[in-house]
Amino acid sequence: MKKFIILAVVGILALAVGVGARYYFEQKSIVVSSPSVQTKAENVNPVLVNEEKIPEETTTVTQVPPTIVVVVVSGDSAFASARDNRRKANVSSLANAAFQFDLDYNGVWNCAGKPMPKIATSVKSSSGGFNAAPCLVPDYLFQMVIDPIAGHWTSATDYDSGYAIYQDAQGKFVVTAPSAEGGEISGRSY
């Protein structure tokens, strides 16, 4: 609901700016022209400069503000897409770090006294999760990867990555991003 109200306010402001700009520029007989923009001004009073009608393919200032609203509307999806791209990179990094640790230690996992889980388990330092930081940070990851929204990192003893990890029946490490905004994101080691 907040997004709708914000977009409505932005739309009304853009309309007000457009109407005010049109009135001002019609009074001053100023027109912004662009040969690359081909628009047809229908249902618009013609603007006269030196008693001549402006060609229909000319873009007036009043046709610009609605573009601002389109940018605002698509902003949320662009940020969600960027966060999902960060999640994909993090999932891959975590799965590959687990794989490399597994190779180096011949499959023996003992992170904070627990073996690698066989079902999806949150990667976090608190109880109920798999604390992978003692095994992976700083040798395989500079810092534990953190979901852009659902995760937090204070230290290797106080974090919640926002991701889940497990080792499947084929021995591959699978990492998932449960907070993904554009659909399921998961990654698997080699």
N, C-alpha and C positions, 0 to 999 in steps of 0.2 A: 504494500500500500504506500510506503514511503517513497518508493521509486516512482510510482504513478504520480504522486503529488508533486515531487520534484520536477518530473518531466512536464507536468501541466504548467507549473510556474515558469519553467524555462521557455515553454512554448508561448505562453502569454507574453512574457518579456520580449521574446524574439518578434512576436507579432506587433507589440507596441513600438519597438525600435524600428521595425520595418515601416509601419504606418507613419511614424514621426519622420523617418528619413525620407520617405516618399514625398510627404508634404513639403519638407525643407528643400529637397532637390528639385521638386516641380516649381517651387517659388523662385529658386535661383537658376532654373533652367540648366541644371547640371546633370549629365548622364554618364554612367560608367559603361564603356563599350568594350566588348571582347570578341574578336573575330573567331576564337576557338569555341565559344559557347553559342550554340544555336538553340534559342528558345523562342517560343511564340507567345507573345503577350496577349492573351485573350481575356475579355471582360475587364480590361484595364483602360482607363482613360489615356488617350495618347499624350505624350509629353511633347511640347512644341519648343523648338529652339529656333529663334529668328523666324517665327511663323511657319516653320517646316516640320512636318510630322517625322518623328524618329523612326527609322526602319524597324520592322518587327523582330529582326534577329539580334537587336541590341539588348543587352542585359542591363536592367536598371538596378539601382541599389536595393530596391524593395524585393527583388527576387533572391537576394543573398541570405538574409536571416534564417529562412527555413532550413538551410543547409546545416546551420549550427545545431538545430534540434536533432537532425539525423545523426550527427556525431555523438551527441549526448546519449541517444537511445542505444547506439551500438557500443558504447563505452564499457558497460558491464560485461558483455560477452567477450570483449577483447581482453579484459583483465582476467576473467575466468579461464580463457584459453591460455593466457600467459602462465597462470598458476598451474594449470594442468600440464603444460610443457615442463615446468620446473619439477612437478611430481614425476613425470616420465624419466627425467634425468636422475632424480633422486632414487627412484625404484631401481633403475639400472645400476647406479653406483653401489647401492646397498647389496643387491644380489651378487654383483661381481666381487665386492669386498668379502662377502661370506664365502664365495667360491675360492678366492685366493687364500683365505685363512684356512679353509678346509684342506686345500692342497698342501700348505706349509705344515700343518699339524696332523697329517694323515687321517683326517676325518674325526679326530677327537675334539669334541666341543665341550668345554667346561667353563662357560661364561657365568660368572657369579654363582657357580655351583650347579648350573643347570645345563643339560644337553640341548642341542638344537631341537625345537619342537617339530612334531610330525603333522600338526594341524596349525592353521593360521593363528598366530599369537601376536599381540601388540608388542612392538619394540619400544620398551620404556623401562625406566629404572625402578618404578614402584611395583608393588606386589600385583600379581595377576598378569604380568608381562614378561617378555624375554629380554633381559638386560644384555644386549650385544655390545655395548660400549667397551667393557673391559677387554673384550677380544679384538675389537676392530679399531678403536680409537687409541692412539694416533697412528698406528702402524699401517692401517689399510684405509682409513678415512681420517682426514684432518680433524673433523668434528662429525658427530652423528648427523646424518641428513635429517631434515625437519620439514614436515608438511607446512606449506605457506600459511595455512589458516589453523589447522587442527593441532599442530605440534608446538612444542616449546623446548628450549635448551638453556639451562643455566650452567650445568657442568655434567660430567660423566656419571655423577651420582644423582642428578636431578634433571630428568628430561622425559619427554614423551615425543617420540618421533612422528606419531600420527600414521605410521605405516605398520603393516603386519608381515611376518616372515614365517616360513616353515620349509622343511626339506621333504620333497615328494618321494614317492616310491622308487623313482629312477635315480634318486640321489641329487636331483637338481634343487637349487634354492629358489624359492618363489617368494616374491615380495609384492604386496598389494597396497594400493592407496585407497582406503575406504572412503575418504573425504573428497574424492575426485568429483568435479562439477560437471564434466561432460561425458560421463559414462565410466565404466570400470577401467582402471589402469592397473596392470600387473606386469611384472617382469620376471624373467627366469634366467638363472645363470647358465653358463655354457653346458 
